[in-house]
Amino acid sequence: MSDSSPTMNLTHHFLIAMPGLEEASSFFSRSVVYLCEHSERGALGLVINKPMGIDLDSLLEKVDLNLGRKDLSGAPVFHGGPLQTERGFVLHDAMRPHEPIEGEDTSPYASTMQIAAGGLEMTTSKDVLEALSHGAGPRRVLVTLGYASWGEGQLESELAENSWLTVEADPQVIFDAPAPERYDQALALLGLKSWMLSSTAGHA
């Protein structure tokens, strides 16, 4: 890539695993990754379609909290990625109590990443879980243990190898679609079905 080329920015996009990725990484097989951040320094994302087999009620109990939101009772916790798998990451609607001033951090939670253009935030601090235990907190949440990341130029290389398809993220897929359907629904944003992918491989 020449210096004059625009920097790729896939923040608030889905990465949809291509079939060939299964050979390199069984973890990412048929995965959909929501990219919270992407810059020339690398990328950070959360896998949104791999339930761990525990629910949000159980996770809160592990940190001595009780879930105070009936609408989230039984919600699955997801394998967010292969890194820091003991650490919780909460993807949620932005919580803005007032009209933000440019450059101001308006989230009520500590350790929150505001996702540009997405209307979403990602929080790693326990206070968002405490808000859920009190019956408050963001309207929509997706909780993962672990995250995925790519170093400088790594994601771009994987994209060049046709390991991933990309499409602008749809929050309805993240929060409303049943987990087993998220891969197919993400593909549908591109007008594709999973049986088409083998013929798509090898084309940019």
C-alpha positions as CSV (number, residue, x, y, z in Angstrom):
1,M,0.0,0.0,0.0
2,S,1.5,3.3,-1.0
3,D,1.7,6.3,1.4
4,S,-0.9,8.1,-0.6
5,S,-3.5,5.4,-0.1
6,P,-6.3,6.2,2.4
7,T,-6.1,4.4,5.7
8,M,-8.6,1.6,6.1
9,N,-11.0,2.1,9.0
10,L,-13.4,-0.8,9.7
11,T,-14.6,0.5,13.1
12,H,-18.3,-0.5,13.6
13,H,-18.0,-3.2,10.9
14,F,-18.5,-6.9,11.0
15,L,-15.8,-9.3,10.1
16,I,-17.4,-12.5,8.7
17,A,-15.1,-15.5,8.6
18,M,-14.6,-17.2,5.3
19,P,-14.5,-21.0,5.0
20,G,-10.7,-21.0,4.5
21,L,-10.2,-19.5,8.0
22,E,-11.2,-22.8,9.6
23,E,-7.8,-24.3,8.5
24,A,-5.9,-21.5,10.3
25,S,-8.0,-21.0,13.3
26,S,-10.8,-23.3,14.5
27,F,-11.8,-20.6,17.1
28,F,-12.8,-18.2,14.3
29,S,-14.6,-20.8,12.2
30,R,-18.0,-19.3,11.2
31,S,-17.4,-16.3,13.5
32,V,-18.8,-12.8,13.3
33,V,-16.5,-10.2,14.9
34,Y,-17.7,-6.7,15.7
35,L,-14.8,-4.3,15.4
36,C,-14.8,-1.8,18.2
37,E,-11.6,-0.1,17.0
38,H,-9.5,-0.1,13.9
39,S,-6.7,2.2,13.0
40,E,-3.2,2.0,11.5
41,R,-2.0,0.6,14.9
42,G,-4.3,-2.4,14.7
43,A,-7.8,-3.6,15.5
44,L,-9.8,-4.8,18.5
45,G,-13.1,-6.7,18.3
46,L,-15.6,-9.0,20.0
47,V,-16.9,-12.3,18.6
48,I,-20.7,-11.9,18.8
49,N,-22.0,-15.4,17.8
50,K,-20.2,-18.0,20.0
51,P,-22.1,-18.6,23.3
52,M,-20.0,-20.0,26.2
53,G,-22.8,-22.0,27.8
54,I,-23.2,-19.7,30.7
55,D,-25.8,-16.9,31.1
56,L,-25.6,-13.4,32.4
57,D,-27.3,-14.4,35.7
58,S,-24.5,-16.9,36.4
59,L,-21.7,-14.5,35.4
60,L,-23.0,-11.8,37.8
61,E,-23.3,-14.4,40.6
62,K,-19.5,-15.1,40.1
63,V,-18.8,-11.4,41.0
64,D,-21.3,-11.4,43.9
65,L,-24.1,-9.6,42.1
66,N,-27.7,-10.5,41.2
67,L,-29.1,-9.6,37.9
68,G,-31.9,-7.0,38.4
69,R,-33.1,-6.9,34.8
70,K,-35.8,-9.5,33.9
71,D,-35.4,-8.6,30.2
72,L,-31.7,-9.9,30.3
73,S,-32.3,-13.0,32.4
74,G,-31.0,-16.0,30.6
75,A,-29.0,-13.9,28.1
76,P,-25.9,-15.8,26.9
77,V,-22.4,-14.8,27.6
78,F,-20.1,-15.1,24.6
79,H,-16.6,-16.1,23.8
80,G,-15.4,-12.7,22.7
81,G,-12.0,-13.9,21.5
82,P,-8.9,-15.8,22.5
83,L,-7.3,-13.0,24.5
84,Q,-7.9,-12.3,28.3
85,T,-10.6,-14.9,28.5
86,E,-11.2,-14.3,32.2
87,R,-12.0,-10.6,31.6
88,G,-15.5,-9.3,30.8
89,F,-16.3,-7.0,28.0
90,V,-19.8,-5.3,27.7
91,L,-20.9,-4.0,24.3
92,H,-23.9,-1.8,24.8
93,D,-26.0,1.2,23.7
94,A,-24.3,4.5,24.3
95,M,-25.3,6.1,27.7
96,R,-25.3,9.8,27.2
97,P,-27.1,11.8,29.9
98,H,-26.8,15.1,28.0
99,E,-25.7,16.4,24.6
100,P,-22.0,15.8,24.5
101,I,-19.4,18.5,24.1
102,E,-16.8,17.6,21.4
103,G,-14.0,15.5,22.9
104,E,-15.9,15.0,26.2
105,D,-16.2,11.5,27.7
106,T,-19.9,11.3,28.4
107,S,-20.2,7.7,29.5
108,P,-21.3,7.1,33.1
109,Y,-19.0,4.1,33.3
110,A,-15.2,3.9,33.8
111,S,-13.1,2.2,31.2
112,T,-15.5,2.8,28.3
113,M,-14.6,3.0,24.6
114,Q,-16.9,5.1,22.6
115,I,-17.3,3.5,19.1
116,A,-17.2,6.2,16.4
117,A,-20.3,6.3,14.2
118,G,-21.7,3.2,15.8
119,G,-23.9,4.7,18.6
120,L,-22.4,1.9,20.8
121,E,-19.9,1.7,23.6
122,M,-17.7,-1.0,25.0
123,T,-17.1,-1.1,28.7
124,T,-14.6,-3.3,30.7
125,S,-15.3,-2.0,34.2
126,K,-17.5,-3.7,36.8
127,D,-19.7,-0.7,37.3
128,V,-21.8,-1.4,34.2
129,L,-22.6,-4.9,35.7
130,E,-23.5,-3.2,39.0
131,A,-25.9,-1.0,37.1
132,L,-27.5,-4.1,35.6
133,S,-27.8,-5.6,39.1
134,H,-29.7,-2.6,40.2
135,G,-32.2,-2.9,37.4
136,A,-30.6,-0.1,35.4
137,G,-27.9,0.1,32.8
138,P,-27.9,0.3,29.0
139,R,-31.1,-1.0,27.3
140,R,-29.2,-3.5,25.1
141,V,-26.1,-5.3,26.1
142,L,-23.9,-8.1,24.9
143,V,-21.4,-9.6,27.3
144,T,-18.3,-11.5,26.4
145,L,-15.3,-13.0,28.1
146,G,-12.2,-12.3,26.1
147,Y,-11.6,-10.3,23.0
148,A,-9.8,-10.5,19.6
149,S,-7.1,-8.2,18.4
150,W,-4.8,-7.7,15.5
151,G,-1.5,-5.9,15.4
152,E,-0.4,-3.2,12.9
153,G,-1.1,-4.4,9.4
154,Q,-2.2,-7.9,10.5
155,L,-5.9,-7.5,9.8
156,E,-5.2,-5.9,6.4
157,S,-3.0,-8.9,5.5
158,E,-5.8,-11.3,6.5
159,L,-8.3,-9.3,4.4
160,A,-5.9,-9.5,1.4
161,E,-5.8,-13.3,1.9
162,N,-9.7,-13.4,1.7
163,S,-9.9,-14.7,5.3
164,W,-12.8,-12.3,6.1
165,L,-15.7,-10.5,4.5
166,T,-16.5,-7.1,5.8
167,V,-19.8,-5.1,6.1
168,E,-21.0,-2.2,8.1
169,A,-22.4,-3.5,11.4
170,D,-26.1,-3.7,12.1
171,P,-26.8,-3.5,15.9
172,Q,-30.0,-5.6,15.4
173,V,-27.8,-8.5,14.5
174,I,-25.7,-8.0,17.6
175,F,-28.5,-7.6,20.1
176,D,-31.7,-9.1,18.6
177,A,-30.8,-12.0,16.3
178,P,-30.6,-15.4,17.9
179,A,-26.9,-16.4,18.3
180,P,-27.1,-19.3,15.8
181,E,-28.5,-17.0,13.1
182,R,-26.0,-14.1,13.4
183,Y,-23.5,-15.6,10.9
184,D,-26.2,-15.9,8.2
185,Q,-27.8,-12.6,9.1
186,A,-24.4,-10.8,8.8
187,L,-23.9,-12.5,5.4
188,A,-27.4,-11.3,4.3
189,L,-26.2,-7.7,4.8
190,L,-24.0,-8.4,1.8
191,G,-26.7,-10.2,-0.1
192,L,-24.9,-13.5,0.4
193,K,-25.8,-17.0,1.8
194,S,-23.3,-19.3,3.4
195,W,-23.4,-21.8,0.5
196,M,-22.2,-19.1,-1.9
197,L,-18.9,-18.5,0.0
198,S,-16.8,-21.2,-1.6
199,S,-17.3,-19.5,-5.0
200,T,-16.6,-16.0,-3.4
201,A,-13.2,-17.1,-2.1
202,G,-10.3,-15.7,-4.0
203,H,-12.1,-12.6,-5.1
204,A,-11.5,-9.2,-3.4
